[in-house]
């Protein structure tokens, strides 16, 4: 085992979770409906298409005729059937129309909100526990990804099965979303690694589901494209290539997932950063990233609308020098103040109150003879003893 960690970018493809770099001989399953290929010209065309789509060197893509798979960088695969469909869709979408371009390796909003997991009965109970926890992990990230369990496989479900191979470093492998925008349809667990701890199993399955949803590794610095506001490396990411103990999604995991799969169209997540009693709320994750040495990433609150909809009002942010903190308003504000997004001033179907809890700064009140207070946002209505509580507006949450 190598003593360094291989890392993942948040990019749009899939792969296998490994302890160390995997060989081309890892166990995979191709789609049983894929036709075999005898035409080397088609293989060359599809290989070039995959290379350009993923921005990966052509020399790192090979075709396994026996399995009808394209092997990518030694430890990832795409079935012949999916490669053909992605290629066809790519050509048909390149028509000069004004429709926004859609990556062929992501889920559509309709599918990402209705993901189903089927677990084969022969999967060991400790792995089933890890699968259930991984489902909870993904459902709790406050994105459009919603996962549920089903008792029998469906045409679009993620089917989890097992195999045994003591000669490989592969713990599990998964495929990525198909050309129709469905999630990848399989996760295969190597039961040779049954000795992993419960938290390592949870990490592994949460990671593999990430592949099904379109995320992959980035130890190859030339492969694919970073999601905005995420770095080239993140030692705390669940998408790291070396299995670790599950703790939580890292701040950049949160940013990447929410950027790729926001809760609704024309919405953006409102992130929270804290410094003592000061709170900074922003819909621009590039502003502070995972923290800037002063403000620490502290999760997210809700989603705001990216642009004004009928009946919505802006949420303004202003920096108050007298308290060295930020205040937020929905009333008329100077144009120089920053707009974080838009929310409804009254309750609308599917919206939740955004509470503002305000703490008066008595020292600064005496000094400046003006209102000086710190604000904390929450979607939870709690007792506000000693605080001024008000509803700023109505927002979207999962």
N, C-alpha and C positions, 0 to 999 in steps of 0.2 A: 504494500500500500504506500502510495506517495504521501509525503508529509506536507502537502500544500492543498489549498482549496481551489477547485475550478469554479468559475463564476458564470452567472447567467445575466444577460441583458433581458429586459422585458421586450421581447420581439415576437413577431407573429409567425410561429411555426410550432414544432413539437420535438420531443426527443425522449431518451430513456434516462432514468436516474441511476447513477453509477457511483461506486466508491472510487474507482480510477478509470482511466479512459478505456472504453469498451472496444472490443474487436468487431470485425465485420461478421463474426460468426454467432452473434447473440441470437437468441431465439425470438423469432417474429412470426406473425401470421399475416398473410396477405388476404385481401378480400376474395372470398371464394367465388365471387361472380366475375372476377377480372379475367378477361381473355388473355391467352398467351401471346407473346410477341415473337415474330420471326423476322420482322423487317428491321434491320439495323438503322435505317434512316429514321424511323419513328423513335427508336431509342435515343438516337443522337439529338433529335429535335426536342424530345421531352427533357433530356438531360440538360440541354442548353436553356430550356425554359425554367427548370428548377434552379439552375445556377444563377440566372438573371433575377428570378423572383426573390431568392433568398440572399442574393449578393454574396455567393460563396463560390470558391474556385471550382471550375469544372472538373479538375483532377480529383476532387474530393467527393465526387458523385459517381457511383457505379450501379450497374443494373444486375440484379440476381434473377436470371431467367427462371430458375427452378421455383422461386417463390413469387415471381411477378412483382418484385419490389425494387424501388430505387433506394439504395443505401446512401445516406448523406453523412459525410464526415465520420464514418465508421460506426456510429451508434444511434442513428436516427433513420427512419424509413418513411416512405410514402408509397402506397400501393399504386400499381399500374393504372387501375381504374380511376383512382382519385387524381393521379397526375394528368390523365387524359381529360377528365372533367374540368380541372383547374385550367388547363391549357385552352380548352374550348371556350370556357367562360371568359378567360382573359382576352381572347380574340374578339368575342362578341361584344365585350364591354368597351373595347377600344374603337368606338365609332364616331368620336368627336362630339357626342352629346354632352349637354351641360350637367348631367347627373354626376354627383360626387363619386369619385372612384372608391371602390370597396376592396379591401385586401381579401385575397382568396383564402387566407389562413385564419380568419376570425369567424365568430358566430354572429348571426343576425340577431337583432334585439328580441325578435319573437322566440327564437330558440334558446337564447341565453337565459331567458326568464322562465323556461319550462324544461330544464335539464332533468333527465331521469337516470337513476342508477339501478342496475340489476346486478346482484351478487350471486354467483354460482353457489349452490348448496355445499360444495366441497371446499369452499374457502374456510380456513381455520377461524375459530371464534375470535382469537386475539386480533387477527387481521380485520374481521368484521367490525370489531369495536373501533379499530383505527379508521375504517371507512366511514362509520357513523360520525366519528368526531371530525373527520375531514369535511363531511357534508355540512356540519355545524359551522366549521371554520369559514367555508366559502359563503354560507348564507349570512354570516354575521359581518361581512366586510362592507356592507352598505353599498352594494352595486346592483346592477341589473341581473347579475348571476344568481339564479335561484335553483337549488338542487333538491330533489326528492327521491325517495326509494320506491321501487316497484317490485312486485312479487314475481313477475315474469318479464322476459325481455320483450322490447318493442322495436319497431323498425329504426328508431332514432335513439334508443337508450345506450348508455355507456355500460358495457357488459364486462364485469370483473371476474377473471378466472385465474387459475394457478397453473404452474408447471414447476419442474424441479431440474436444476442444472447446477451441479457443484463445481463445474469447470469455468464458470463465468463470474465476472464481478458485477453483473447486472442484477439489481434488486428487483426492479420492475420496469416495464416499458409501456408506452402508450402512443396513440396516434393523434393527429391534430384534426381540426374541423374540416369537414368535406366541402366540396364546391357548392353545395346548397346552403351553407351556413349552419349546418348542424354541428354539434360538438363532435370531437373524435369519439369513436364508438367502442373503444376497448382499453382496458388496463389489464396487464398480465403480471402476476406476482410470482416471483421465484421463491418457493417455500424452503429453499436451501438457507434462506436468511430469516427463518422463523425465530432465531435466537435474538433478533433485534429487540430492544426495549420497547415498551408501549409508546413512549414519546417519539422514538425513532420511526416506528411504524406509522404513527400519525403524520409525521413530517413527510415520509415517503409517499403516502397516499395523497396528502394535500398537494404535494409537488406533482405527482402524476396527473391529478385532475387539472392542474395548471397547464400541462401539455395538451390535454383534451380541449382546453379552452383557448389555446393559441400561444402559450408562452414557452420559451425554450432557452437553452444555454448559450452563453456568449464568450466562452473561453477562446473561441475563434473570433478575433477582433474584427475580421472582415465580414462576418455573417450578419445579414439583415440590418434592420434600422431600429435605433433606440426609440422607445416611446418618449415623447417630450417630458422634460424635467426629471428624468431618471439617469443615473450615472452609469458608467461602463462597468462598475463593480459595486457590489453591495454585500459585505460579509454576513449580514443578518437576514438575507433574503431566503425565503422558502424555495426559491428556484435555483439555489446553489447546487452544484453537481455532487457534492459530498453530503451524505446523509448526516443529519444533526438531530438534536432533540427539539421537538416542536415547542415553541414558546408563543409566538404570534407572528402574524404578517409584519414585515418591517415597514417603516414609513414609506419607503420607495415601492414596496409591494402594494401598499394601499393606493399610492398615487398612480401607479401603472394600471392596476385593475380598474380604478375609477375613471381613469382617462379613456381606457379602451372600452369599458362597459359602464357608462354612466347610468344612473337610475332611469332617466328619461331623455327623450330628444330635447335639445335646446336647454340642457341643464348642466350645471357644474357643481362639484362638491365644495362645501365650505369647510376648510381645514382650520384646526385650532393649534396655536403655538402659545406657550406660557413662559413667563419669566417672573417668578415670585407671584405677586397678586395681579400682575399685568397679563392680559390676554390679547393676542393678535389673531384676528380671524381673516382669512384670505381665500379667495377662489383661484389664486395663482400659485400652484405648488412650486413654481420656479423661484418664487420670492424668497422662501426660506428652506426649501428642500426638506431634509430630515432634521433641520435645526442649524442655526448659524453660530453656535457658541454662546449666544445670549438667550435667544428664545429656543425652547425645546418643543419638538413635535409632540402633540398631545391628542392625536386622533382627528376625528371629524365630527361635525354636528348634523349637517343636513345637505340638501341640494337647493341651490337658487337657480332661477332661470337666467340663461346667458344673455338674453336680450329681452326687451320689454314686450310683454303680451298684453292684450286688452285687459284693463283692470289692475295691472300690477304697478308697483311703485319701486323706485330704486332703494337699495340699502347702501347708504353713504358711509365711508370711513374717514375719520379725521384724526390727525395726531394732535393731542393736547400737550403742549410743552410744559404747562404748569404742573401736570401730574406725570409727565413722561410716559404716557399711555395713550391708547387709542379709544375713541368713542365712536358710536355708530348711531345713525339716524335714518329715519325714513321721511322726515319732513324736508321742506325746501332747504337746500344747502348750497353754499358757493360752488360754482362750477369747478373750482380747483380741487375740491374734495374728490376722493376716489370712489367710484361705484363698484361694489363687489358683485352685484347681481341684482335680480329683481324678485320680489315676493308679493303676495297678495295682502292687502290691508285688512281684508275680512275673510272669514272661513269659506273655503271652496271645497267641493268634493275631492277627496284624496289628499288634502293638505293637513298639516299639523301645526299647532301654535309654536312659534319660536319665542321663548321667554328670555327676557333680559333681566338679570339680577344685578342691581347697582349698589356698590358699597361707597358711602361717602368718605372722602378723605378729609377728616376734620382739621388736621394741621394745615393743609393747603387751603381749606375754606377760610381759615382765619387769616392766612397770609395774603390770599388773592381776592378775598371777598367776592368769590364767584363760585358757581357750582363746580365741584371737583369730585369726580367719582370714577371708580373702576367698574367695568362691565364684564359680566360672565354670561354666555349664552347657554341655553339648555332647551331640549324639547320635553323635559320632565317638569311637571308642575309640582313644586315642593314648597314646604313652609319657608317663608322668607323673613324670619325674625331678624330684625336689624338691617334688612335689605329693602330696597325699593324694587318691587317686582312689577314688570309690565310686559305686555305682549307686543313685540316689534312688528309682527306680521305672521303670515302663514306660509309654510314651506313644505317641501317634499322630503319624506324619509321612507325607508324601506319598512 
